[in-house]
Amino acid sequence: MKELNNLHKEFIELRHNIHANPELGFNEFNTAKLVANKLKEFGYEVYEGIGKTGVVGVLKKGNSTKSIGLRADMDALSIEECTGLDYASKNGCMHACGHDGHTAGLLMAAKYLASANFNGTLNLFFQPAEECCDNEMLSGAMRMIKDGVLERFKVDYIYGIHNMPISQMKGYENKKFFMKKGVMMAGVSAYKVDFIGLGGHASAPHLCKDPISVANNFVNALYAFKSLELKDSVVNVTGFLAGTTKAFNIIPNEASVMINVRGLSNQELEFIDTRIKELATNLANAFNIKAIVKRAENIKATINNDEAHELARLAAIESFGEDECEFEHPHLMGSEDFSAFLDEVKGTYAFINNGDSANLHHPEYNFNDEVLLLASKYFANLVLNYLK
């Protein structure tokens, strides 16, 4: 694949351009237009505005009915960049998770594959909003799927990658590629539980319905529940908001509890959802106040398919060399909305070593441009091996 080496400089420049002009989830209008224009230039059929700002590129060759999908995410984070790079963002947000590199790497593979020989259909999914949800609690992958992307552009398998700073992959510093069968990353749910009582003067608590005491009982019940009943999940209270700092003699009307749940089992995550709602409602009813439970995020666990894993394993060995690959990497408790695709289609998610960079979501993070070549080679081998 010497041709990919010849494309490297071009796509480093493209990645730097995307990095300098980041856009937040569901607002990737300029990034999406850049992606669409490049795909058209390479000879792909292009479909825009799927999942609001998502882009799909389609390339059909030969007469085979086989099809494969590759996915990259495009959105940035609301973080002020502190890298000092000459191509650093200056608009108040940044690509602190490497989605600029994911997008550029997939475009690099797309250009190479446009002139390669294969038999079947290649569908490229450039996805918005991996980092956030819309007002219907749908992430970018979930929104594209709800908008019918997998019905319109059917695939037999789908694959995605993420760069990973080596500091987050302790014990595997000498490897370039990481993957495992089964659960690769945890699912995550986030909740805001509002307890609405009746405020008043602290001298007359009998005339009030104190939401703080109920919220406190709820927190204690959550910690007891998580220590007794959970096997593959963690439940953390991440916020408790009530009252005012301007006076000490006010019982507030409302107290709010924020919760973050992470789990390796989608079934256990749904069990936790039911229990949170039950605990909040039962406690509120017992004290004659109201509880409102809002699920602010609901991302399933990322679970790699065994059959798709074998295709990925062979492509990785061909791309990196077997000694550079780790196929039994432990699962991570971070989450990834690529899980929504894996819930519908056979596929796998994998990591590529980003080297000694700052951690993901850090203001000094930067994507390693060498990963562009590694990712595009892996993507190209996946396609060429399957669509022979």
C-alpha angles and dihedrals in degrees: 000000000000089000089070090057088055090053095050099092092047092055095043086060090047091050091051090051091053091045092053091051107042123174130198125241117299088007098078092121098138093039090050091049091050090050092047093049092049093049091050089049089054092051103258127141103245130208119187137191097037108149087008098289103016122124129206124196120196127195120180124189131172125350104289119125091213117115138183133192131212123190137202130176122227110190130108133211133252093250128124107238119237102176099107090219118156087236095045120140116265099182102082099263132071147196093254093155101048099251087138087063094044090054095045092045093053091047089052090054089045093057092048093047092049089073097034126100117249139137117231141029128312116199118190117198117200103189132200128214106018087154100051147026132236126235089281090057091250122140121213095270091046092048092050090049092048088051088058102255094146093048092050096041108032119196133186091210136009129203137191138175138198130199114238127199108232091235086071093050102058114186094023101072093129095055128089102194130043130188142138139190118258122005110021099167136012127256119239136209127183126198140189112198116193119197109198117196135147119285129208147132118331089228090066108041090154088070092053138069101223111216093186095066091049092047089049091052088049092054092049091049090051093054092047090048095050093049094050108035112027127092107167104020143073124213119198131181103221101175143021117187125182142130130003136282091217097074138019100205101066126100103204128229094229143032124188131202123198118206134189118197125188125181145164094216121066089202092056091047090056090047089054090049090056093047094049090053092046094048094048095046096045094048092047091050092048091057096037097245133113130260124199116190117197119187103211098181135019115179117162125225115276104244120184118217116235095224093048089044091063092054090048092047093055092046091049093051090049091048102041108013122255094265089058094055131082113197098176100054113155117254119262126229091222117099137228129192091220079091087081090064091045089053088062106030137031110259149118140241122213142176131234121204110256093190127226097340129137114275123277114276091022119129090234096050120121131178115248108241091211087069089066089070094043094048095045091049091051092048092048093050091049091055098042094045094051099037096047 
